[in-house]
């Protein structure tokens, strides 16, 4: 997925032949590196193969690049970004993935669940519909938002690739290790003060707690930690001196298994036993990655015990006033009207409007075509005529606004937009434009 979105970014820049020749040489050099891990080598080889199929070295083209995005929405408040990101990844993204797989009937869902590219496409569709500003997209990359308490690290990592592509950036910030979360939630107050240096995490503890550990008192201090990059960490030693801390070393990465009817997650457990005597007490629930999990079984693999968890529900986020992205059918309806309007103007005929599949848009399309024809004349139309046409658009829009929202500003041809902006000196025209068109996409139109 990273390779795919990196390619989208560099294709959009429209590099020349010399750049692609240089890239071809660098890729060949990188693939020969002995220290390169298998997944990285596979991704680089896939890029090479795509360049050969597309003949980018000899004949660079931008056909594979998606058009630049129109990022125009105002920023969500900074204080709501953590909740916004959590809802985006945990609530809206799964629904968009399901919608994408239903729409794409030719794509079979693999046994292991949706692919990374399917998740990436769904995330790109969500963020595109949000019309976020560049500043808002930059805020989504803030390390402090990527906590294992609130997001699944694999989703956050894929979101970073999509956001970087939307920003047109190929350099990726280092994915953060911290903050961390403890599976035993009573330890989280101490884990909040943990520090990471190299390949170890130190969790500060009090002298009394250190003394209890040395005495062998039963404590949950040995709980597994999970960090923002998705790795789990196990306690290695007690470090004493002027300050006391538990030192943790890294293990593998936790991955949600979506191949079964209910998502599952296996987490390591600090107590390793060869066998249990008597009944085994399972935790009632575990909270991780903004999800609640039900413990279903223990499993031994010869080295440690694993706790198998089954997904129960997404943990509810604080209900800040967050604007939801519009459903796909709404954007499709406005896109169809925009295309029909452009075609009607080019053909000087209302036929494309009359053939709209959503017949409820035809009256509004006629009114918008009338506005476009009025403002497209060689001589300036009378102010009263413009007001009359805008009122007609407002009246017909009222029949659709509850389900589809207001008319997107970008649905108007550029010449019509310019002519409306030139009339910002008239208060009533400015007010009508602000009432009719989507405020998230309309330039401020105020009477001078």
N, C-alpha and C positions, 0 to 999 in steps of 0.2 A: 504493500500500500504506500509506503514511504517512497519507493521508486516511482510509482505511478504519479503521485502528486508532485514529486520533484520534476518529473518530465512535463507535467502540465504547466508548471511555473516557467521552466526554461523555454518551452515552445512559445509561450505567450510573449516573451521578450523579443522574439524574432531574430535570433542570432544568425550571423552570416556563416558561410561555408568554412572559413578559417577557424571559427570557434568550434564547430562540430568536428573538424579534423583534429584539433587539439584535444577535445573531449574524448575522441576515439582512442587517441594514443594514451591518454591518462587512464582510461578504463582498462585497456590491455595491460598496462603496467600494474594497476591495482589488483587485477585478477590473479597475477603471477605471485603476489605476496604470499609467502608461506604461512604467516601468522593470521591470515584472514580466516574468520570462522565461516562455517558452511552456509548459514542463512545470508550473510553479507555477500559471499561470493555468488550465490544463486541470484540475488537481487541485481548485482552488477552485470552478470551474464545476461539476465533478462533485458536490461537496458541496452546492452550491446546488440542483442538479437532484434529488438525493436528498431534500433537505428539502422540496422542492415535492411530490415523489411521496408522501412520508410525511406531508405536511400537518403538519409539526412546529411551524410558526409559529402555527397556529390550534388544533391538537389534539395537543399533545405526548404521545408514547407511549414506552414502554420495551421494546416488543416486539422491536426490532432489537438490543437489548443482550443480550450473553451474561451469565449469572448470575455473581456474584462468585466468584472462585476460592478454593478451600480450600488455603491455603499453609501446610503444616504440617511439612514435612520439616526435619530438622536441617541446619544449614549444612555444606557440604563444607569441609574444612580450607582456610584462606586460602592456604596454600602450594601447594595443588593446583588453584587456580582457573584458572590459565593452561592447564594440561593439560586440565582439565575443559571449558573453553570451546573449546579446539582440537578435542577429540574430538566435542563436541556439534555444531560447525559442519562439520567435515570428514568425520566418519565416520557419526554417527547421523542427521544432517539429510538427506543424500542418500538413505539407506535409507528414511527416513520419507516423503520426497517421492515416491519410487517406490511405496511402499505406498499412499499417499493417491491417486495417480493410477490405480492398479490398482483400488482400491475404488470410486472415483468413475467408473463406466463411462460416464456421460453427458458427462464432460469430456474433450474431445479434446486431446491434447498438441500445442501449436502447433509449427510448424517450427523456431522459434528456441529451443525448449526450454521447461521449466516456467515459468509466469508468476511474477511477484513475489508475487501473492496466494496462489498454490499453495504457494510456499516459506514465506510467512508463516503459512498455516494449518498446515503441517507443523511449523513451529517452535513455534507455540502449543500444538499437541497434545503435542509433546515436553516443553515446560516445564510444562504442566499435569500430565502424568503424573509429573513429577519431584517435585511437591509441595514446591518450594523455599520457604524462608522469605523474608520481605521483605528481610532483611539479605543473604541469598545473591543475590537478584535484583539488589539494589543493587550488589553486588560485580561482577556481570557487566558493569556499565557503566563499570568502572574503565578509564581511558584506557591505562594501562600494559599491559593485557591485549590490546589491539587492535594487535598488531604485524603488518606484512605478511610477516614470517617465519613466522607461525603461523596466520593466518586470512585469508580472502578478504574485503577491505573491504566489498564489496557485501553479503555475507552478514552481516557484523557490523553494518552499517547497518540492515538489515531486522530483525535480532535486537533492536537498540535500540528500534525502534518497538513490537515485540511486548512487550518487557519493560516499557516505559513504560505500555502498556495494562494489563498485568497488575498493575502497581503503582497504577493509577488516576491517573497523572500525565499532564498535557498539556504541561507545559513540558519541553523536550528539552535536555539538556546539549549544548554545542558539541562536534561530532564532532572528535576530535583529528587534527592533521596529523602529529605525530611519535608514535612513532619511525619511522625510515626504514631501508630496506634497499638495498644496492647489488647490481646484477646481477653485478658482478665481486666475488665473495665475499672476495677478499683485501683489499678496501677496507672491509669491515664493521667491523674494529676501530677505524678512524678515524671511520666514520659514526656509531658509538655516541656519539661526543662532539659530534655536529652540533647546531646550534641553528637555530631557525626564527624569523625576524622579518619579519612582513608577507608579501610574496610572494617571499622568497628564503630559501634554506638555505645556511648556511656550514658547511663541513666543514674543521676545523682540520688542517693538515699541518705537518710539520717544515721547518726552514730548508733542510735538504739536499734534501728532496722538492721544495720550491719552486724550488731552484736547478736540479734536474734538468729540471723543466718548462720553465724559461726557456731552458735549453740545447737543448731539443727532444728530449731523450732519450725513447725509447719507454716510455710508462707507461700503465697502465690507469686513471689518475686521472680520465679523462674519462668513466668509466662512468656510466650512467643510474642515478638513485635512484628508489625507489618508496616512497611514504609511506603512513601508516595510513589515509588517506582515499581511497586508490586512485589518486592522481595520480602521473604520472611526471615527473621533473625532469631537466633537462640542464645541463651545466656552461656557464657564461657567461663567467667571467673568473677570473683569479688575483688575489687581493688580498694585498698585501704591506705590511709595516710592522713594528711591534713583534711582531705575530703574523701568521702566514701562513694563508690559507684558500682553498679553492675555493668560489666562489659559484655556486649553482644557481638556475635560474629554472623555473617550473612549465610543464608541458605539459598534455596531456589526461588522461583517466582510462582505466585499463586494465580491459577487460571480458572475462570468459571467455565464449567462444562455445560454446554447448552444442547447436547445431543439427546438427552432424555426429555420426558414430558415436562419435568420441572428442573430448572437449572440447579446444578450441584457444585459444591466447592469442597475440596479436601484440604484441611489445615493441619500442620504438625502439632502434636501435643507434647508439652515438656516432660511428662511422666512416661518413661519407656518401661513397659512391663512385658515379661515373657508370657505371663498369663494372669488372669484376674481370679480371685477367689470370691465367691458370692456374687450378688447382683452388681452389675455395672451401672453406676449412676451417670447418666448423660446430662449435659447442661440443657436447661429448658430452651434457651435460645442464645444465639450469638449475633452480635451486630458488627457488620463489617461492610465497607464499600457502600454505605448508605442503604444497606439492605438488612433485613432480619432473616436469620437462617434457623432452621430447626435441625437439631442434631439427630441423625438417624442411625448411626452405627460407628463402632470403632474398627480399625483395621491395623494389622501389624505387617510390616514388610521386611522384618529381619533386623532393621536398624532403629526404627522408632515406631511410635504409635501415631496413627492418623485419625482425625475426627472427620467423618463424612457429614457434610451439611446439605440440607435441601432448602431451596429458596421458599420463603413465606410471603414476603411483601416488601415493597420499597418503603423506606422510612420517610414519613411525611416531613417536608421541609416547612420552614416558617413561611407563612402566607403573606409575603411582601407583595405589593402591587407590581406584578411582572406582566409585561405585555407578551402574549402568546403569538407565535408565528401563525400566519393564516394557513388553513388546510390547503392541500395541493389543488383541489378542484377550483378553489377561488382564484388562485394565480392562473390556472389554465383558462378559466372563463375570461379574465381580463386580458390575457395574452391573445386569445382568439379575437376579442373585440379590437384590440390594438392592431393586429394584422389585417383584419377586415377593413378598418378605418383607413389604414395606409394604402391598401389596395384600391379602395373606393376613390380616394383622392387621386391616385396615379391614373386610374382608368376613367376618371370623371363620370362615375356611374355609381348608383347606390346598390347595385346587384350584390356585391360582396357582403354588405350589411344584411340584406334580405335573406341571405343563405346561411346566416349564423345558426349553428346547431342548437344553441340555447336561445329559443325563440323569445324568452323574456327580455333578452338584451337588445332585440331589434329596435324597439321604440327609442331607447336611450342612444343606440348607435346612430339612428337617424338624426337625433338632436345634436349629437357631437359632430356628425358630418356637416350639418347646417352651420354649426359654429366654425368649423374649419374652413368651409367655403366662404363664409362671411369675412373671416379674418385673412383669407388668402387672396382677396381681390387686390387689384393694382392701386385702387384708391381707398383711403381709410373709410371704413363704414361709420355711420353715425353712432354716437354713444348709446342712444335709445335702442338701436337694433342689437347691439352687443348685449345690453342688459336684458332685453327680451329673450334672446337665445340662451343666455346663462340661466335665466329663471326657468326656461323650458327644461334644460338639462337637470337642474335641481329638482324639479317636480317629478320627472321620470326616474331619476336616481332614487327617490324616496321609496319606490316600489321594491328596490333591490338592496337597499343599504343594510337592512337587518341581517341578511344572510351573506352578502358579498362585500359589505363595506362601501366606502366612497370610491369614486373614479381615481385610479392611479394617475398622477401627473404625467408619468412617462407614456401614458396611452396617447397623449396628444403629439402630433408631429412637431418637430423642432421649430418650424416657422410659426405655428400657432402659439406655441409657448412664448416665443420671442415677442409676438404681437400683443399677447396678454400682459407680459411683463412691461411693455412700453406704456401700458395704460394704468400703471400703478398710481398715477396722480389723481385718479378719480376714486373717491372713497367707496362708493357703492359697488363699483366693479371689483375693487380689491376685496371687499367683504364677501361678495358672491363667489369669487374664485376660491377664497379660503373656506367657504362653506361647502362647495361642490367637490373639490379635489382633496385627495388623501393628504392630511397635514404632515404625515411622516415623510412624504416625498416632494411636497410642494415647496419651492423657495418662498421665503417670507414675502408676502405681497401686502404692503401697507401704503396707504395714501401718503404721498410726500407732503 
